[in-house]
Structures are given as structure tokens and as C-alpha cells.
Amino acid sequence: MSQRNNDIETTYTHTYSSRFIIDRDPEFGRMKEMGLENYDRLFFVMDENVERIYRDKILANTVSINQEFHILSVKPEEHSKSIDFYPVLVSFLEEKNAGRYDAVIAVGGGIIIDLVSFTVSTYMRGLPLFIIATTLIGQTDATTAGKTCLNSRNAKNLLGTFYYPIVVYNSIEILRTCPKRITRQGLSEAFKYSLLTDGKALQDIIDFCTHEFDSDVMERIVRKTIESRIAVRKVDPLASNLGHTFGHALEKYSGYTVLHGDAILTGTVMAMTYAVEKGLMKEEEKERIFAMMKEAGLNIYIPEDFQPERLVEYMRKDKKSSSKKLHLVMIQGIGKPYRGLTPFLEADYDDVEDFLKRYTASYPYKKSDYAEYLNKESLD
Ligand SMILES: NC(=O)c1ccc[n+]([C@@H]2O[C@H](COP(=O)([O-])OP(=O)(O)OC[C@H]3O[C@@H](n4cnc5c(N)ncnc54)[C@H](O)[C@@H]3O)[C@@H](O)[C@H]2O)c1
């Protein structure tokens, strides 16, 4: 405690830690190591589709003899992580007097993880939270920065808190049943994290994308991406946002028909091209990274009728930007994030709009059936 002008000031510090279990066992044997036997009761919130496939196996590895448990099944749709659905989960916990000696376990991808993490962080100011993450985004992104999110009635991910799970259980084998289009979103994020750190996962991502599901390769991608994510977060919570200012705007531009990973890869190509124009990155380095994205079959396309002015309007609402300047996360090469006084490059809206007009006119990768194209399990 310190004093200045008779005012009282204090610094609050909270220490949280999370443990990530990465399990290769198809029977989910290491789920038993989550420590759930230490809690009075277990409250599961399960993605309906995941529950249909894995319910019995999950319960067999988590619930101890005579331990009381309850399950809430949730549809994996954006409405479920919204302010309108929040009371449903609160009631599920409240009606059974859930408390600090009980554990809440989210089972699913980013949607269920966001809904449960946000709600649990606010219910009694926090209950013990555990996550069984069943998508690549869930395992490597939605669980690794403590960012919880809910959609407001008008905006995606507007509401949020910081809250940390005690254990995240990541099964590699569970990812086999995940739709390829959903896994592609995680691979796009993994690609981005690798660009921002050491590039070590890039070849694994290409290998995974161009062959049948390989557990060894996937395990390496999960492990490296979690490590990269944690390293990037330590620099600045927003330093992970390579390609996001362009990418988020593209998601909004498309009315969210374009999924996040697909959008941020396109956004990364835009950010790299802008970096080349500004002399921050060599053209050959951009081409080298672009060739890897292409080889992996990740999204590099923009809509045929793309309107740069509309994209810039959405970019104005980016949470890193001010009303006067855009703040862009940039790289100068693989493993070389741009660092000025902050991790962001300040850019004028007009300058970015002019750049996007030139970019759109000369960029050859365009699709007339953009949303339909990105709906495909594999891109050609
Ligand atoms: N909080 C964060 O930091 C953060 C980070 C990234 C993304 N997100 C959020 O995550 C959400 C997207 O999450 P997502 O991509 O993980 O997918 P998701 O939760 O939207 O699930 C996608 C689909 O995959 C199915 N599914 C999930 N796991 C499966 C499995 N193992 N087998 C079969 N089917 C399975 C689901 O039932 C659903 O139909 C978005 O709402 C996004 O905003 C949050």
C-alpha cells in the first residue's frame, strides 16, 4: 500500500495457472488426471453433437462412484453464447445451488467454452472451471488466454471477462470426428501463431492439411500452438491479432458467413501486402509465406465483388483502433513480429482504404460464390 497526497492506493495481483493435458489415448484415459474426484458435484455443459458421440466415454473417465453429476445439453450455435441464453446456464447452476465445492466442466468447441467460461466467471464471482476442448480452436485458442466472450444482442463477442480454467483436457483423437471445415479454422489460427513466433509449426500444418489425419502431426501442432499462444499473450493480450483488423472486418462484411480462421488468413495476406508497401517486409518473404498458405489449402481468396470502402467502415470498429488511427499487428517475416513503441503499426484510415483499392484491383484470387466456396470441407 502506498500513499500520494493522502489518497490511498493499492495494487491488486491475482495469480492464476492452468494445466493443459494433451492425451493420445482413444479411450481418453488421461481424463482421470483432471482431479474432478476432489469436487462434491460435477456440472457438465455439453455441446449436443459431442454429447451424442462421446457422452459415455467422458462420464466413465470423469465421474467417481457415488459422485453426483448433472448435464446441460447445449446447441452449438452463436445464440448459445449470447446474453439471451446466459440465464439458462445461470438457472442450471442456481436451481441446484452450485457452489465453490462443485466443478463446472465445459465440453465442446469455442461456443460452449465461451458460454461456460463467461457464465462461470460471473456466477458467485467464479466457480472451479474445467474444459474438455473438442475442436482445434477450443484446444489452442479459446482456452489459452483466459478471454471469455458472450454476444450481445447486436455484436459478437462484445461482453467478456478474464477467467482461467484449472485444467484443459485436449484429446487428439477427439479431433478426428470434428468437421474438416471447423478444423481448418484452427489450422489457420495455428498458422498465424507460428508466423508470430518461430515458424516451427508451419511445415506440420502443411503436412496435416495435405495428408490423411495424422495424430503425431496433430499433437505437435496442438502443443506448439498452445506454447506460441502463451508466448504471444505475454507480450500484449492483443499482439496475437495478426490479420485480425482486416479479418474481423471481413467476417462482419460477410454477415458472419465467413468463419473466423478463413477470414484472418485473408486478413494476414492483406496485412503482409501492406507491410511490403510500407517497406516493413520483403516481397520475397511475403511470397514465401503466401506459397505455404496456398500449399496447405488455407483460404487466400476474397469475394469477386469486394468493396474496400465497406471493409474500412467495419475496420473503424476494431477494438485496437482509435477514431483517428488504425492499429495493425504486422510481421516483418516468419518469427519477426513488427515492434514499434507498441506491438502495433499506426495507420491512417484513408491510406489503408487507398491501399485496399489498389490491392483489390490487382489481386488475382477472387471467387464469385465466396460463401459457398468457404463452406466446403476442403478448399481447392
Ligand atoms: N474466447 C476466445 O479466446 C476465442 C478464441 C477463438 C474462438 N472463439 C470462439 O469460438 C467459436 C468457434 O468455436 P469452434 O471453431 O471451436 O467451433 P464450435 O464450438 O462453433 O463448433 C463447431 C461445430 O463442430 C462440432 N464439434 C465440436 N467438436 C466436435 C467433435 N470433436 N466431433 C464432432 N463434432 C464436433 C460442434 O457440434 C459444431 O457443430 C466462435 O464463437 C469464436 O468466437 C473464442
The ligand as an ORCA input file, in Angstrom:
! r2SCAN-3c Opt
* xyz 0 1
  N     -12.516    -16.849    -26.226
  C     -11.594    -16.911    -27.164
  O     -10.443    -16.526    -26.938
  C     -11.946    -17.453    -28.513
  C     -10.921    -17.724    -29.423
  C     -11.260    -18.269    -30.655
  C     -12.596    -18.530    -30.975
  N     -13.571    -18.252    -30.064
  C     -14.985    -18.527    -30.381
  O     -15.116    -19.907    -30.690
  C     -16.270    -20.090    -31.519
  C     -15.951    -21.097    -32.608
  O     -15.558    -22.286    -31.977
  P     -15.033    -23.608    -32.708
  O     -14.438    -23.292    -34.019
  O     -14.205    -24.305    -31.700
  O     -16.326    -24.469    -33.022
  P     -17.821    -24.536    -32.455
  O     -17.859    -24.574    -30.995
  O     -18.560    -23.471    -33.188
  O     -18.259    -25.970    -33.040
  C     -18.321    -26.172    -34.436
  C     -19.055    -27.447    -34.781
  O     -18.242    -28.578    -34.515
  C     -18.967    -29.545    -33.750
  N     -17.988    -30.281    -32.956
  C     -17.181    -29.791    -31.994
  N     -16.319    -30.729    -31.578
  C     -16.604    -31.861    -32.273
  C     -16.045    -33.165    -32.295
  N     -14.971    -33.483    -31.580
  N     -16.623    -34.077    -33.107
  C     -17.683    -33.745    -33.879
  N     -18.226    -32.525    -33.938
  C     -17.687    -31.582    -33.137
  C     -19.956    -28.737    -32.964
  O     -21.056    -29.526    -32.548
  C     -20.353    -27.685    -34.003
  O     -21.322    -28.184    -34.886
  C     -16.679    -18.721    -32.012
  O     -17.842    -18.316    -31.351
  C     -15.499    -17.825    -31.606
  O     -15.907    -16.502    -31.341
  C     -13.260    -17.739    -28.853
*
